[in-house]
């Protein structure tokens, strides 16, 4: 079988990797110690990119049969399209994961390498094989893996942890349920076909919209509190206020309308929200504009 680069790139879920990369970048810039060591800075980002790519490749390998049955994935992902063989996909996931852990161990420290390995194993195996098909809380618990980018980055730069990366972790952790539940509302028949217990199927649409609203409010409350915890300055605070207001409004509107279009609106905006919010953290860390 041929080895098209684009097909292997798609195994990593590049859009998700880009979000992980931005969150890790924010953490590195905020921590600051690698800003004067550009090569190490870039290599840490490279390592975290490979961590996310490996976890996503494992996810696609294990879910290849499910992806082949879902309308959303069967015409878009390389394994259902037979663009990559399962054996090659598994080898790619293992190689990418091994390289990421080794790179972080060599150019950073053991803590970041262990965190990277734990993230790959938890998402690639724990979430994909155990949580997702067995519990309605799959997205909530599994969201911890997607939130690890800032934690690994901070650990790689400093050799330890602090309040700031924990807060960044919590932001992504709280963001994940409304983001994915909005998607689940839009494609719930796909999940029904493969018997994945997503919240809309188990608890119903009304409860899903209610949970999206609750998590969105909790998320925005946390982001607005962060500048007072010395995480983020004026630029970030203004973005958190503006973007957060829109996010909550869209969640409330979706609950009221309960339409697929309103759910897609929450899903689409959630991606922009996280991306711009973390860019605001980067801007504040560069220009050091305090809120107080």
CORNOR-V123728 format. One record per residue. RES is the residue in one letter. SS is DSSP state (h for helix, s for strand, l for the rest). Layout:
res ss
RES SS
RES SS
This chain:
res ss
X l
X l
X l
X l
X h
X h
X h
X h
X h
X h
X h
X l
X l
X h
X h
X h
X h
X h
X h
X h
X h
X h
X h
X h
X h
X h
X h
X h
X h
X h
X h
X l
X l
X l
X l
X l
X l
X h
X h
X h
X h
X h
X h
X h
X h
X h
X h
X h
X h
X h
X h
X h
X h
X h
X h
X h
X h
X h
X h
X h
X h
X h
X l
X h
X h
X h
X h
X l
X l
X l
X h
X h
X h
X h
X l
X l
X l
X l
X l
X l
X l
X l
X l
X l
X l
X h
X h
X h
X h
X h
X h
X h
X h
X h
X h
X h
X h
X h
X h
X h
X h
X h
X h
X h
X h
X h
X h
X l
X l
X h
X h
X h
X h
X h
X h
X h
X h
X h
X h
X h
X h
X h
X h
X h
X h
X h
X h
X h
X h
X h
X h
X l
X l
X l
X l
X l
X l
X h
X h
X h
X h
X h
X h
X h
X h
X h
X l
X l
X h
X h
X h
X h
X h
X h
X h
X h
X h
X h
X l
X l
X l
X l
X h
X h
X h
X h
X h
X h
X h
X h
X h
X h
X h
X h
X h
X h
X h
X h
X h
X h
X h
X h
X h
X h
X h
X h
X l
X h
X h
X h
X h
X h
X h
X l
X l
X l
X l
X l
X h
X h
X h
X h
X h
X l
X h
X h
X h
X h
X h
X h
X h
X h
X h
X h
X h
X h
X h
X h
X h
X h
X h
X h
X h
X h
X h
X h
X h
X h
X h
X l
X l
X l
X l
X h
X h
X h
X h
X h
X h
X h
X h
X h
X h
X h
X h
X h
X h
X h
X h
X h
X h
X h
X h
X h
X h
X h
X h
X l
X l
X h
X h
X h
X h
X h
X h
X h
X h
X h
X h
X h
X h
X h
X h
X h
X h
X h
X h
X h
X h
X h
X h
X h
X h
X h
X h
X h
X h
X l
X l
X l
X l
X l
